[in-house]
Amino acid sequence: MAASETRTRVLVAIPGIIVALGAIYAGRWVLAALLALCAALTARELFVMAARKAPRPLAALGMAGAAAIVLGAGAAPAAGLDNPLPAGILILLTLVACAAAIWSRGVEGEPLLSVAVTVFGAGYAALLAFGLYLRHLPQVDGALHGSAILFAPVLLTWASDSFAYFGGRAMGKHKLIPRVSLGKTVEGALSAVVGTVAVGAAYALFLARFVTWVPTPLEGAALGLLMSVAAQVGDLAESAWKRDVGVKDSGTLLPGHGGALDRFDSLLFTLPLGYAFFRFVVGY
C-alpha cells in the first residue's frame, strides 16, 4: 500500500472513529441516528450494485426502510428481539414495495426481482441495529459497560481482519476461494482464527471488571472463534457480490476505504451473532 494511500486512510478513519466512539458512549437515539444513516448508505450501495444486473431496486424506499428499521430498534433497544417495531417495519416495507412495484416497474420491469432486492437490501443493512441491542443489554452497568460490550464484536472483527492480512502476507501460499477473492489465503484465514481466539479470551478478562454479562476466558475464546469465522464469511459474501457485478469497491464514500458496505460487510454478520452469544451463552 502506497504511503499516500495509507495517509488518506488514516485521515479518513480518525474522525470516523471519534464520531463512532462518541455515539456508542451516548447510546440510544444518538447511536440509533448514526446507525440508521450507515444502514441507509449501505443499502444504497447494495442497490447500486444490484442495478448493474437485472434487478432495478426501489432504492429510495429501501434506504428509508433500512433507516426506519434501525430507528425502530432505537425506540426500545433494551428489549432486543422482543421489540416488535423492526419486524413490523420490515413487513410494512414488503407490502409497500409490492404495491409500489405495480406502478413503478410493471411486468416488464422485473417486479419480483425489484421487490426482492429492495426488501433484502433494507433488511440486510438494518442488521446494524444489533449494535443498539448490544449497547443496551438489560442489566448493563452504565454507558461504559454497554460500550465495552458493543466493542467486543467490533474489536474482534478488526482483530480478525488484521490477523488475516498480516498472516496472509507473511505465510500465505494457498488461495482460500480464488473464484471469490484472489487475495485471501488459507494461512491468512487460520491466522485470523487463532489470533482472534486469543484476543477474545483476553477481552473476557477485561469485561470481568463489570458485574453482569461477564464471559469466562473460555467463552471469550469461543466468541473470538465465532466472530472470526463470521467476519470472514461476511467479507467473502460481499466479495462475491462485487465480483458478480464487476466492481472493485461497493462505493467511493470513504476515500481510501471504499464504500459503507465495504466497511460494514463483516459487522453485518458479527453484530447479530455477537448479540446472540451474549444473550444466550453468556447471560447476565
KOLDOMAR-595913 format. One record per residue (C-alpha): x, y, z. Coordinates in steps of 0.5 Angstrom, whole numbers, padded with zeros to 4 digits, always signed. Example, Ala and Ser with C-alpha at 12.3 -4.5 7.8 and 13.67 -1.06 7.14 Angstrom:
REM residues 2
+0025-0009+0016/+0027-0002+0014/
REM end
This chain:
REM residues 284
+0000+0000+0000/+0003+0007-0002/+0005+0012+0003/+0000+0017+0000/-0006+0012+0001/-0004+0010+0008/-0004+0017+0010/-0011+0018+0006/-0014+0012+0010/-0011+0015+0017/-0014+0022+0016/-0021+0019+0014/-0021+0014+0019/-0019+0018+0025/-0025+0023+0025/-0030+0017+0024/-0027+0013+0030/-0028+0019+0034/-0035+0020+0032/-0037+0013+0033/-0034+0012+0040/-0038+0019+0042/-0044+0016+0039/-0043+0009+0042/-0042+0012+0049/-0048+0017+0048/-0052+0011+0046/-0060+0011+0045/-0062+0016+0040/-0055+0019+0038/-0053+0012+0037/-0059+0010+0033/-0059+0016+0029/-0051+0014+0027/-0053+0007+0025/-0059+0009+0021/-0055+0013+0017/-0050+0008+0016/-0055+0003+0014/-0059+0008+0009/-0052+0009+0006/-0050+0001+0006/-0057+0000+0003/-0056+0005-0003/-0049+0002-0005/-0052-0005-0005/-0058-0003-0009/-0053+0001-0014/-0049-0006-0015/-0055-0010-0016/-0058-0005-0021/-0052-0007-0025/-0055-0013-0026/-0063-0015-0028/-0066-0012-0022/-0068-0005-0021/-0069-0004-0014/-0073+0001-0011/-0067+0005-0008/-0071+0011-0004/-0076+0006-0001/-0071+0001+0001/-0066+0006+0004/-0072+0009+0008/-0074+0002+0010/-0067+0001+0013/-0066+0007+0017/-0073+0006+0020/-0072-0001+0022/-0066+0002+0026/-0069+0007+0029/-0075+0003+0031/-0070-0001+0035/-0068+0005+0038/-0075+0006+0041/-0073+0000+0046/-0066-0002+0045/-0066-0006+0052/-0072-0010+0049/-0068-0013+0044/-0071-0018+0039/-0077-0017+0044/-0078-0010+0041/-0084-0011+0035/-0082-0005+0031/-0076-0007+0027/-0080-0013+0025/-0087-0009+0024/-0083-0004+0019/-0080-0010+0015/-0087-0013+0014/-0089-0006+0012/-0084-0004+0008/-0085-0011+0004/-0092-0009+0003/-0091-0002+0001/-0085-0005-0004/-0090-0010-0007/-0095-0004-0008/-0090+0001-0011/-0087-0004-0016/-0094-0005-0019/-0094+0002-0022/-0086+0004-0022/-0084-0003-0025/-0090-0006-0028/-0089-0013-0031/-0083-0011-0036/-0079-0008-0030/-0078-0015-0027/-0082-0013-0021/-0081-0020-0017/-0073-0018-0017/-0074-0011-0016/-0078-0012-0009/-0074-0018-0007/-0067-0014-0008/-0071-0008-0004/-0073-0012+0002/-0067-0016+0002/-0062-0010+0002/-0066-0006+0007/-0066-0012+0012/-0059-0014+0011/-0057-0006+0012/-0061-0006+0018/-0057-0011+0022/-0053-0006+0024/-0059-0005+0029/-0056-0010+0033/-0051-0005+0035/-0056-0002+0039/-0058-0008+0042/-0051-0010+0045/-0050-0003+0047/-0057-0003+0052/-0057-0010+0054/-0061-0011+0060/-0057-0010+0067/-0052-0006+0064/-0048-0002+0069/-0048+0005+0066/-0045+0007+0059/-0038+0005+0060/-0040-0002+0061/-0045-0002+0055/-0040+0001+0050/-0035-0004+0053/-0040-0010+0051/-0041-0007+0044/-0034-0006+0043/-0033-0014+0044/-0035-0016+0037/-0032-0009+0034/-0025-0011+0037/-0026-0018+0035/-0028-0016+0028/-0022-0011+0027/-0017-0016+0030/-0019-0022+0025/-0018-0017+0019/-0012-0015+0022/-0009-0022+0023/-0012-0025+0017/-0008-0019+0013/-0001-0020+0016/-0002-0027+0017/-0003-0028+0009/+0002-0023+0008/+0007-0027+0012/+0005-0034+0011/+0000-0034+0005/+0001-0039+0000/-0005-0043-0001/-0011-0039-0004/-0018-0040+0000/-0023-0039-0005/-0020-0036-0011/-0026-0035-0015/-0029-0030-0010/-0023-0027-0007/-0016-0027-0010/-0012-0024-0004/-0015-0029+0001/-0011-0035+0003/-0012-0041+0008/-0006-0039+0012/-0009-0032+0013/-0016-0035+0015/-0012-0039+0020/-0008-0034+0023/-0015-0030+0024/-0018-0035+0028/-0012-0036+0032/-0011-0029+0033/-0018-0027+0035/-0019-0033+0039/-0013-0030+0044/-0016-0023+0043/-0023-0026+0045/-0020-0029+0052/-0016-0023+0054/-0022-0019+0053/-0026-0023+0057/-0021-0022+0063/-0022-0014+0061/-0030-0015+0062/-0029-0018+0069/-0029-0011+0072/-0036-0011+0071/-0042-0015+0075/-0046-0017+0069/-0045-0020+0062/-0038-0023+0064/-0036-0028+0060/-0031-0033+0062/-0024-0033+0058/-0026-0040+0055/-0033-0036+0053/-0029-0030+0051/-0024-0035+0046/-0031-0038+0044/-0033-0031+0042/-0027-0030+0038/-0027-0036+0034/-0035-0035+0032/-0033-0027+0031/-0027-0029+0026/-0031-0034+0022/-0037-0030+0022/-0033-0024+0020/-0029-0027+0014/-0036-0030+0011/-0039-0023+0011/-0033-0021+0008/-0033-0026+0003/-0040-0025+0002/-0039-0018+0000/-0033-0020-0005/-0037-0025-0008/-0043-0020-0010/-0037-0015-0012/-0034-0020-0017/-0041-0022-0019/-0043-0014-0022/-0036-0013-0024/-0034-0007-0019/-0027-0007-0014/-0031-0003-0008/-0038-0002-0006/-0038+0005-0007/-0033+0012-0006/-0036+0015+0000/-0030+0014+0004/-0023+0016+0001/-0018+0010+0002/-0023+0005+0005/-0029+0005-0001/-0036+0005+0001/-0040+0004+0007/-0042-0003+0005/-0034-0005+0005/-0033-0002+0012/-0039-0006+0015/-0039-0012+0011/-0036-0016+0017/-0040-0013+0022/-0047-0014+0019/-0045-0021+0021/-0041-0021+0027/-0046-0016+0031/-0052-0020+0031/-0048-0026+0032/-0045-0023+0038/-0051-0021+0041/-0054-0028+0041/-0048-0030+0044/-0048-0025+0050/-0056-0026+0051/-0056-0034+0050/-0049-0036+0052/-0046-0031+0057/-0053-0029+0060/-0053-0024+0066/
REM end
